[in-house]
Structure formats: structure tokens, C-alpha cells
Amino acid sequence: MGKYQLDSKGKAAVAKYHEKNKPAQFDKKQQLEKLRAQYLEKKQKQNDE
């Protein structure tokens, strides 16, 4: 067992802390869609020149 063990009150406090401080969920599909849009815009500009 671990050196530091929490009682149920301590576990709840830790869970609450991590829930509040976790970073925003990274959305891979949204990121790919954004990159694709940037690529298409760049490609369109190159074709226009």
C-alpha cells in the first residue's frame, strides 16, 4: 500500500480539485477540420496567383 493514504473526505477533496483544474478537453476532429480549412485557403491563394 502507498505511504500516503487518504480517507473518504480527502479523496473527495482531491477529486474535486482535479475536476476543477483539468484542462479543456482536446478535440482532435475539430483541430483537424481547422487545419484542413487553413490548408485549403492557402492552396486557393497559391492557385489564384
VOPA-278196 format. One record per residue (C-alpha): residue number from 1; residue in one letter; x, y, z. Coordinates in steps of 0.001 Angstrom, whole numbers, padded with zeros to 6 digits. Layout:
// residues N
> k / r / x / y / z
> NUM / A / X / Y / Z
...
END
This chain:
// residues 49
> k / r / x / y / z
> 1 / M / 000000 / 000000 / 000000
> 2 / G / 001044 / 003592 / -000519
> 3 / K / 002755 / 005667 / 002102
> 4 / Y / 000085 / 008369 / 001977
> 5 / Q / -003479 / 007090 / 002204
> 6 / L / -006490 / 009370 / 002108
> 7 / D / -009748 / 008900 / 003925
> 8 / S / -013011 / 009348 / 002022
> 9 / K / -013111 / 013103 / 002801
> 10 / G / -009580 / 013550 / 001441
> 11 / K / -010364 / 011507 / -001680
> 12 / A / -013406 / 013687 / -002365
> 13 / A / -011306 / 016852 / -001990
> 14 / V / -008664 / 015526 / -004389
> 15 / A / -011306 / 014515 / -006950
> 16 / K / -012921 / 017967 / -006724
> 17 / Y / -009540 / 019677 / -007161
> 18 / H / -008654 / 017653 / -010249
> 19 / E / -012105 / 018118 / -011777
> 20 / K / -011791 / 021894 / -011409
> 21 / N / -008200 / 022089 / -012659
> 22 / K / -008206 / 019676 / -015580
> 23 / P / -007551 / 021362 / -018937
> 24 / A / -010243 / 021729 / -021550
> 25 / Q / -010828 / 018532 / -023490
> 26 / F / -008757 / 018473 / -026681
> 27 / D / -010976 / 017818 / -029678
> 28 / K / -008915 / 016109 / -032361
> 29 / K / -011634 / 016220 / -035044
> 30 / Q / -012136 / 019946 / -034565
> 31 / Q / -008370 / 020539 / -034753
> 32 / L / -008094 / 018529 / -037984
> 33 / E / -011007 / 020431 / -039513
> 34 / K / -009323 / 023727 / -038632
> 35 / L / -006009 / 022624 / -040186
> 36 / R / -007801 / 021414 / -043296
> 37 / A / -009562 / 024777 / -043712
> 38 / Q / -006243 / 026627 / -043368
> 39 / Y / -004625 / 024315 / -045930
> 40 / L / -007443 / 024815 / -048424
> 41 / E / -007274 / 028594 / -048042
> 42 / K / -003502 / 028540 / -048609
> 43 / K / -003911 / 026274 / -051642
> 44 / Q / -006591 / 028573 / -053069
> 45 / K / -004319 / 031627 / -052700
> 46 / Q / -001488 / 029805 / -054485
> 47 / N / -003817 / 028861 / -057337
> 48 / D / -005056 / 032441 / -057677
> 49 / E / -001531 / 033834 / -058124
END
